[in-house]
Amino acid sequence: MTHADRFSSNPVAHFIYRTFADPTCRRYVIWHQLVNLFIFISCLALAGESVDTFAEQHQTTFEIIENVSLAFFTIDFLGALYVAENRMGYVTSFWGIVDILSIAPSYLMMLNLTFLQGTKVFRLLRVVRVLRVLKLARAAMSSVGDISSKKSNPIIVNLRIYLIALFSVMMISSTLMFYVEGGLYTNEALLHGQAAMEAHAAKEGQPVPTEKFMPIDPISGNSIPEDKRFFTSIPAAMWWCITTLTTTGYGDLYPVTVGGRVIAGVTMLMGLVLFGVLMNIVGKTLMVMLFGESVEHEHKKPESDRAAAAFMLLTEGGMISPEQAHRLQALPVKALRDALDSIAAPPVSAAKKPEALKADQVPV
């Protein structure tokens, strides 16, 4: 009994299985398109929430988006867990961990537990939410499957994979840069630091300090002056990220903390990788548009080339005629193997020339 047969006896279980695990089912396609849509929406909402004025004006809208997205991601995780062949293996797998991390922070923030009230803890939970974008890699992997099954244009599929990779890198890098470096001088962090500085002065019996709180890099210990506080929101970090990925480097935004520079270095390397992928796609597109070269599925080329070379050798060696080679190429794979096995006779002496295959030996 196969894994799919386990769900065939129960109509409800069969319905769930086809929805979450059967790519040939229309419900599967529609559901994954909805999940991918809410991944984009939730990521854009996460970026919008980082803008203080925008977050205050549209707080209710952001809450609705988060709750609806959370419901979709929860159902998607439970459905994938239900249809998994090895459920514990799925939970501990890479995609299972990504699914859990994409929903767990939201539930923890909704519970509003006492030990989560610290600024750093909430900041970490918001950062983890950006890992939802990694779920888009599933769409890219299914697109690779479409290439292998000849369901779509390879150029369009490769371009879709590139755009998903670009969005993922830009979203993750921008979010990390905002929370790692920009999180040191958000309004919330500045108010918290100013209050802590005044509380310390009062505890020591000193007068209330008149100077403003100066955020400090926790690794290097260097202070961050006001004119170096660039990453005030995720959209601002996105502008830095796109100029970095494209190697433009205007220099208007740049990290000054150790953590920010590490993120910037990784982003630069990812930009080189994405640039190489884009050049490959552009090259194939130009070959098709300018020179009329047909786009073949690369995984089929080696097999077809070997078959053509084999038929050419057999024809030039006098073992089959060109007409027979043409008829052999039209045979199914199994029949073709049987025909070639019949042609491949035991080794003969070099002095004896192999006889040509008679016409009636080649199956029609």
Buried (B, 14 or more C-beta within 10 A) or exposed (E): EEEBEBBEEEEEBBEBBBBBBBEEBEEBEEBBEEBBEBBBBBBBBBBBBBBEEBBEEBEEEBEEBBEEBBEBBBBBBBBBBBBBEEEEEBBEEEBBBBBBBBBBBBEBBEEEEEEBEEBEBBBBBBBBBBBBBBBBBBBBEBBEEBBEEEEEEBBBBBBBBBEBBBBBBBBBBBBBBBBBBBBBBBEEBBEBBBEEBBEEEEEEEEEEEEEEBBBBBEEEEEEBEEEBBBBBBBBBBBBBBBBBBEEEEEEEBBBBBBBBBBBBEBBBEBBEEBEEBBEEBEEBBEBBEEEEEEBEEEEEEEEEEEBEEEBEEBBEEEBBBEEBBEBBEEBEEEEBEEBBEEBEEEEEEEEEEEEEBEEEEBEE
